[in-house]
Amino acid sequence: MSKYSDEFKLKVVKYCVDEMKGVLPTARYFNVDEKQVKVWCRKYKLHGVTGLTKNKRKYDGNFKKYVVEYMHSNHLSLTETAIYFNLGHHHVVHKWEQIYCEKGPQALYEERRGRSKNMSSKPKEKKLSKEVEEDLIEENQRLRMENEYLKKLNALVQERIKQENKKK
């Protein structure tokens, strides 16, 4: 869910644009980040009220490729590109650009949403043979006994050192 409602965004933009209050005073008046107000105003000027509404669209590979290539050819920033194409956030463009640069333009045609198909809900436990399991149990018990022995030995050594210090 969006942090700000569409009505609130429109109210902020109308206050800034229609009443010519400026970005900084508007941001202070509504207690919103100045950069956010700038983005909302630019989206509103380019796309109108629809630029402020949250859109959950699914984009095809041709559109993604066009967006990235348009950004590169026109030397636009991620934010400027997202505003121009009325995308939700500049992170979307960044992700597409990353895929485009790392894996090539054809990779943008692949669907990447959701979990991968070969991912199971729980990791599969490896079954050990009975002999290996018994060996591990024996080793664990042996190590525990060794640990206890060393602790007792350490306690005896510490006690002997204490007594020697008392005699001096």
C-alpha angles and dihedrals in degrees: 000000000000119000091227127040121237090245092055092049090051091048091052093047093047089050091050101040106029097039092038093227097146131237100275097049090045092051091050093045093052095033092237131136112273093228090054092054090050092052093048092049093049092048090048093050092049102038107014120221092338088064089066098049120093110247124196101196129158112230124208125226094257091058093047091049091048092050094052094044091046090052092051096044094048095039093235126163122241091257094048090050093049090050094046093052093037094239120164099247140349090249088075091059091044091054092049091048091050092052091045093052099040103038104017133250093292090066090067089070092064120095110241104172122116130005122329115260096239093054114104125206094242128029111250116248116230112234114226123209116255092248093052091047092051091048090052092049091050092048091049091052092047091051091049091052091047090050092051091047092052092048092053092045090051090050091051092049091050091050092050091050089050093052093047090053090051092054092055 
